[in-house]
């Protein structure tokens, strides 16, 4: 699992704690959060 944030200056806590608004701000309309790899 990779917890590397692409925009660490905007990060509050862990990438897995980012709100949808933060994800949209950092990554645009990407439906997945590229900073957080999820195992399914």
Protein Blocks (a to p, Z undefined) as FASTA:
>chain_A
ZZbdfblmlpgcjfklpcfklmmmmnojafbdfkbccdZZ
